[in-house]
C-alpha cells in the first residue's frame, strides 16, 4: 500500500516511486490511500488497483477507512507523506513492513517512530527522495514515469494555441499577483495573438474573472488534465497544476519565490524556472504574496515563454 493522502503536487511527486514499486512487484495488488479530492489523479491511470479514500478532517471517513484497512493484510506499506496521521494509516493497516523516512526528513518527527523501517534519502528533489524510499523498500528500477489519466475533453477551451495558467497555490506566499497576470494576458494577446487561459476550481471563479484580458476555465481535476495536455505552454507557480505540466512534459515557465526549486521545482527540463536573485527560502505558510514573487515582472515571463516555446 502507498500512503500519500495529498496534496496534488505531492501525489504527482510520489507517482514515479509508486510506479517503480509496481514494476518491481508486477504480481502485486497496489492500494493507494488518498484524499477523495485527488482521486481523479489515480482512478484511471492504470497504476493503483484500489483507492482507499481518507478525508483526515472527517471522523466518519477515518472510521470507515480504518474498518476497510483492518479487513486486509498488506505485505508492504510505504508512507511518502511523513505525518503522524499518514503513519497511523500505515500502522492501522495490517502490514508486515512499514517504510518511511527518518525523523529529521519528515514533517512530523513522531511519525518516524511508527515505521518498522526508516530510510534516509540521499537526494534533493522530492521525486528522487521518494525514489530513494521506494528503492529501499524493494524497487529495482528508478526509471521516472508518471502514469496519469487523459482527462475529460472540454469544448470551452480556445481553439488553436493558448497559454494555460493556474494562479492559486496552497500558500498565498507562493502566488504571483493577479495584476501581473492581467499585464501578461494583454501582452500575449496584443503581441502574439494568443490568449491566456486561467484555470481554477468553481470557488475561485470570481477572482479569476477579475483579471482583464484573460479567459477563464473552471474545471475539475479531470478537466485540468485535458486542458494541460492541450495547452501550447503553461505559466505556473509552486502548485499542483505546475507539477502536472512538468509530469506531462509541457513547455512553459515556473515562477518561484519562497520555496526552493532545487527541492520543489518542476521535475525534468520542459519548464524554465524564474526566481529572482536573493529570494529567501522559507516554508512558512504565509497569507500574503511573497515580495520575491511580486518582483517577477510580466515582461520576464513573456520573454521566457518566447524562448521556451518559440512564440
C-alpha positions as CSV (number, residue, x, y, z in Angstrom):
1,X,0.0,0.0,0.0
2,X,1.1,3.5,-0.8
3,X,0.1,6.3,1.6
4,X,0.1,9.8,0.1
5,X,-3.1,11.5,1.0
6,X,-2.4,14.8,-0.7
7,X,-1.9,17.4,-2.0
8,X,-1.9,17.4,-5.7
9,X,1.7,18.1,-6.3
10,X,2.8,15.7,-3.6
11,X,0.8,12.9,-5.2
12,X,2.4,13.6,-8.5
13,X,5.8,13.5,-6.9
14,X,5.1,10.1,-5.5
15,X,3.8,8.6,-8.8
16,X,7.3,7.6,-10.1
17,X,8.2,5.9,-6.9
18,X,4.8,4.0,-6.7
19,X,5.3,3.0,-10.4
20,X,8.8,1.7,-9.7
21,X,7.4,-0.5,-6.9
22,X,4.6,-1.8,-9.2
23,X,7.2,-2.7,-11.9
24,X,9.4,-4.4,-9.4
25,X,6.5,-6.5,-8.0
26,X,4.4,-7.0,-11.1
27,X,2.1,-9.5,-9.5
28,X,1.2,-7.3,-6.5
29,X,-2.1,-5.5,-5.9
30,X,-1.3,-1.9,-5.3
31,X,-3.6,0.1,-3.0
32,X,-3.3,3.8,-2.5
33,X,-4.6,5.8,0.5
34,X,-5.6,9.2,-0.8
35,X,-7.9,12.1,0.0
36,X,-11.2,11.9,-2.1
37,X,-10.4,15.3,-3.6
38,X,-7.5,13.9,-5.5
39,X,-9.0,10.5,-6.7
40,X,-9.2,11.7,-10.3
41,X,-5.4,11.7,-10.5
42,X,-5.3,8.0,-9.8
43,X,-8.6,6.4,-10.8
44,X,-7.9,5.6,-14.5
45,X,-4.1,6.0,-14.7
46,X,-3.6,2.2,-14.6
47,X,-1.3,2.3,-11.5
48,X,-3.5,1.8,-8.5
49,X,-5.6,-1.3,-8.3
50,X,-7.6,0.1,-5.4
51,X,-8.1,3.6,-3.8
52,X,-8.6,3.8,-0.1
53,X,-10.3,7.2,0.3
54,X,-9.5,9.0,3.5
55,X,-10.6,12.6,4.5
56,X,-8.5,13.1,7.6
57,X,-10.6,16.0,8.7
58,X,-13.8,13.9,8.9
59,X,-14.1,11.4,11.7
60,X,-16.6,9.3,9.8
61,X,-14.1,9.0,6.9
62,X,-11.3,7.9,9.2
63,X,-13.5,5.3,10.9
64,X,-14.7,3.9,7.5
65,X,-11.1,3.7,6.2
66,X,-9.9,2.0,9.4
67,X,-12.6,-0.7,9.0
68,X,-11.6,-1.2,5.4
69,X,-7.9,-1.4,6.2
70,X,-8.4,-3.9,9.0
71,X,-10.1,-6.3,6.5
72,X,-6.9,-6.5,4.5
73,X,-3.4,-7.7,5.1
74,X,-0.5,-5.9,3.3
75,X,3.0,-7.3,2.7
76,X,4.4,-3.8,2.4
77,X,3.2,-0.2,3.2
78,X,5.2,2.9,2.2
79,X,4.4,6.2,3.7
80,X,5.6,9.0,1.4
81,X,3.8,11.7,3.5
82,X,5.6,11.7,6.8
83,X,2.8,12.9,9.0
84,X,1.5,11.3,12.2
85,X,-1.8,10.7,10.6
86,X,-0.4,9.1,7.5
87,X,1.9,6.9,9.6
88,X,-1.1,5.9,11.7
89,X,-2.9,4.9,8.5
90,X,0.1,2.8,7.6
91,X,0.0,1.1,11.0
92,X,-3.7,0.6,11.2
93,X,-3.4,-1.5,8.0
94,X,-2.2,-5.0,8.9
95,X,1.2,-4.6,7.2
96,X,4.2,-6.8,7.7
97,X,6.6,-3.9,6.8
98,X,6.0,-0.2,7.0
99,X,8.6,2.0,5.4
100,X,9.1,5.8,5.8
101,X,11.7,8.5,6.1
102,X,13.9,9.1,9.1
103,X,12.7,11.5,11.7
104,X,14.7,14.5,10.5
105,X,13.3,14.1,7.0
106,X,9.6,14.0,7.9
107,X,7.4,17.0,8.7
108,X,6.2,15.5,12.0
109,X,9.1,13.6,13.7
110,X,6.9,11.3,15.7
111,X,5.7,9.7,12.5
112,X,9.1,8.0,12.1
113,X,8.6,6.1,15.3
114,X,5.6,4.3,13.8
115,X,7.6,2.7,10.9
116,X,9.2,-0.7,11.0
117,X,12.0,0.6,8.7
118,X,13.2,4.2,8.3
119,X,15.2,5.4,5.3
120,X,17.4,8.4,4.9
121,X,17.0,10.0,1.4
122,X,20.3,11.0,-0.1
123,X,19.0,13.1,-3.0
124,X,17.5,16.6,-3.1
125,X,14.4,16.8,-5.3
126,X,11.2,15.3,-3.8
127,X,10.7,12.9,-6.8
128,X,14.2,11.5,-6.3
129,X,13.8,11.3,-2.5
130,X,10.6,9.3,-3.0
131,X,12.5,7.0,-5.3
132,X,15.2,6.6,-2.6
133,X,12.4,5.4,-0.2
134,X,10.9,3.1,-2.9
135,X,14.3,1.6,-3.7
136,X,14.9,0.8,0.0
137,X,11.5,-0.9,0.0
138,X,12.5,-3.1,-2.9
139,X,12.1,-1.1,-6.1
140,X,14.8,-2.1,-8.6
141,X,14.1,0.3,-11.4
142,X,14.4,4.1,-10.9
143,X,13.0,5.0,-14.4
144,X,10.8,8.0,-13.9
145,X,7.3,7.6,-15.2
146,X,4.0,9.5,-14.4
147,X,1.1,7.2,-15.1
148,X,-1.8,9.7,-15.5
149,X,-5.3,9.7,-16.9
150,X,-6.0,11.6,-20.1
151,X,-8.7,13.8,-18.6
152,X,-12.1,14.9,-19.8
153,X,-12.2,16.9,-23.0
154,X,-13.8,20.4,-22.6
155,X,-15.3,22.3,-25.5
156,X,-15.0,25.7,-23.7
157,X,-11.2,25.9,-24.2
158,X,-10.0,28.1,-27.1
159,X,-9.4,26.5,-30.5
160,X,-5.7,26.6,-31.5
161,X,-2.9,27.9,-29.4
162,X,-3.3,29.1,-25.8
163,X,-1.2,29.6,-22.7
164,X,-2.6,28.0,-19.5
165,X,-2.0,29.3,-16.0
166,X,-3.4,28.2,-12.6
167,X,-2.8,31.2,-10.4
168,X,-3.6,29.7,-7.0
169,X,-1.4,27.7,-4.6
170,X,-1.8,26.1,-1.3
171,X,0.0,29.1,0.3
172,X,-0.6,32.6,-0.8
173,X,3.1,33.4,-0.4
174,X,3.8,31.2,-3.5
175,X,1.3,33.0,-5.7
176,X,2.0,35.6,-8.4
177,X,0.0,38.8,-8.3
178,X,-3.3,38.9,-10.3
179,X,-2.3,42.3,-11.7
180,X,0.8,40.6,-13.3
181,X,-1.4,38.0,-15.0
182,X,-3.5,40.9,-16.4
183,X,-0.4,42.5,-17.9
184,X,0.8,39.2,-19.3
185,X,-2.7,38.4,-20.8
186,X,-2.7,41.8,-22.6
187,X,0.8,41.4,-23.9
188,X,0.2,37.8,-25.1
189,X,-2.9,38.9,-27.0
190,X,-1.6,42.1,-28.4
191,X,1.9,40.9,-29.3
192,X,1.3,37.3,-30.3
193,X,-2.5,36.9,-30.7
194,X,-2.5,34.1,-28.1
195,X,-5.0,34.0,-25.2
196,X,-4.0,33.4,-21.6
197,X,-6.4,30.9,-20.0
198,X,-6.7,31.0,-16.2
199,X,-7.7,27.7,-14.7
200,X,-9.3,27.1,-11.3
201,X,-12.0,25.5,-9.2
202,X,-15.6,26.8,-9.1
203,X,-14.9,28.7,-5.8
204,X,-12.0,30.6,-7.5
205,X,-14.1,31.7,-10.5
206,X,-14.9,35.3,-9.2
207,X,-11.2,36.1,-8.6
208,X,-10.2,34.7,-11.9
209,X,-12.8,36.7,-13.8
210,X,-11.5,39.9,-12.3
211,X,-8.3,39.5,-14.4
212,X,-8.7,41.7,-17.5
213,X,-7.9,40.3,-21.0
214,X,-7.7,36.7,-19.7
215,X,-10.0,33.8,-20.4
216,X,-11.3,31.6,-17.6
217,X,-11.5,27.8,-17.4
218,X,-13.3,26.3,-14.4
219,X,-12.8,22.6,-14.2
220,X,-12.4,19.5,-12.1
221,X,-9.0,17.7,-11.9
222,X,-10.0,15.7,-14.9
223,X,-10.7,18.9,-16.9
224,X,-7.4,20.3,-15.8
225,X,-5.6,17.2,-17.1
226,X,-7.2,17.7,-20.5
227,X,-6.5,21.4,-20.6
228,X,-2.9,20.9,-19.6
229,X,-2.4,18.3,-22.4
230,X,-3.9,20.7,-24.9
231,X,-2.2,23.9,-23.9
232,X,0.6,25.3,-26.1
233,X,2.5,26.2,-22.9
234,X,1.9,26.9,-19.2
235,X,2.8,29.5,-16.7
236,X,2.9,28.1,-13.2
237,X,3.8,28.7,-9.6
238,X,4.8,26.1,-7.0
239,X,1.5,24.3,-7.0
240,X,-0.1,21.1,-8.2
241,X,-1.1,22.3,-11.7
242,X,2.5,23.3,-12.5
243,X,3.8,19.9,-11.3
244,X,1.2,18.3,-13.5
245,X,2.5,20.2,-16.5
246,X,6.1,19.1,-15.7
247,X,4.9,15.5,-15.3
248,X,3.3,15.7,-18.8
249,X,6.4,17.3,-20.3
250,X,4.7,20.5,-21.3
251,X,6.8,23.5,-22.1
252,X,6.5,26.8,-20.1
253,X,7.6,28.8,-17.2
254,X,7.6,28.1,-13.4
255,X,7.7,31.1,-11.1
256,X,9.4,30.5,-7.7
257,X,9.9,32.7,-4.7
258,X,9.9,31.4,-1.1
259,X,10.3,27.7,-1.9
260,X,13.5,26.1,-3.2
261,X,13.2,24.9,-6.9
262,X,16.1,22.5,-6.3
263,X,13.8,20.6,-3.9
264,X,10.3,21.5,-5.1
265,X,10.8,22.7,-8.6
266,X,9.4,21.2,-11.8
267,X,10.8,17.8,-12.4
268,X,12.5,17.4,-15.8
269,X,13.6,20.0,-18.3
270,X,10.4,21.1,-20.0
271,X,9.8,24.1,-17.8
272,X,12.1,27.1,-17.3
273,X,12.3,28.4,-13.7
274,X,12.3,32.1,-12.9
275,X,13.4,33.1,-9.4
276,X,14.8,36.5,-8.6
277,X,18.4,36.6,-7.1
278,X,18.3,37.0,-3.4
279,X,14.9,35.2,-2.9
280,X,14.8,33.9,0.6
281,X,13.8,30.2,1.1
282,X,11.0,29.8,3.6
283,X,8.4,27.1,4.1
284,X,6.2,29.2,6.3
285,X,2.6,29.1,5.1
286,X,2.0,32.9,5.0
287,X,-1.2,34.5,3.8
288,X,0.5,37.3,1.8
289,X,2.2,37.1,-1.6
290,X,5.9,37.0,-1.0
291,X,7.9,40.0,-2.1
292,X,10.1,37.8,-4.3
293,X,7.1,36.7,-6.3
294,X,5.9,40.3,-6.7
295,X,9.3,41.2,-8.1
296,X,9.0,38.8,-11.1
297,X,7.9,41.1,-13.9
298,X,5.4,40.0,-16.7
299,X,8.0,41.0,-19.3
300,X,10.4,38.5,-17.9
301,X,7.8,35.8,-18.1
302,X,6.8,36.8,-21.7
303,X,10.5,36.6,-22.7
304,X,11.0,33.2,-21.1
305,X,7.8,31.9,-22.8
306,X,9.1,33.1,-26.2
307,X,12.4,31.4,-25.6
308,X,10.9,28.1,-24.4
309,X,8.1,27.8,-26.9
310,X,9.4,29.8,-29.8
311,X,6.4,32.2,-29.8
